[in-house]
Structures are given as C-alpha cells and as structure tokens.
Amino acid sequence: MPDRRSRRATVLFHEVAERQLAEMDDADLARLDPHLDTIALDPKNAGVQTRPDSPVRDYAKDGVRIAFVPTVLGTIVLVAYVEVR
C-alpha cells in the first residue's frame, strides 16, 4: 500500500494578521509556527468554533491565539488574527 501523507491546508493571512506578524520578533514567530502547522494539518478539528452559526474557529494553546476560517474542504485556512504572549 502506498505511503499516504496527510494533505496540509494552505495558510493565508488577512491583512490584519499580516500586520500583526510584521510586528513580531523572531522568537514570537518561532513560537507561532508549530501552531500554524497544527492548524494546517487538521483545520476542521483544530481549535473551537466561536459560535454555532459562525465559520470562525479559535485556537489557543501555550500563549498563542489564532482566529481562523477553514474552507469547506479544509484545503485553505484564512488566518484573521494572531497573538503570541
């Protein structure tokens, strides 16, 4: 049987999140990166849905918070907000 690797979602950043990333130092970006990887691997199950009628999911772990919207097929993730404390 062929070795099937999990497909990762493409992560795109809203302009607000891009501005937040631009203000982060290298240490904060290094802390953020593994969490973005987690979301990209399983966007439909990462984090919690903010409201039952909203597609926005909120991921918070180890001082990192990411608000994002996965596409229906889970192939693209739009990151709307990032925070590293």
Buried (B, 14 or more C-beta within 10 A) or exposed (E): EEEEEEEBBEBBBBEEBEEBBEEBEEEBEEBBEEBBEBBBBBBBEBBEEEEEEEEBBBBEEEEBBBBBBBBEEBEBBBBBBBBBE
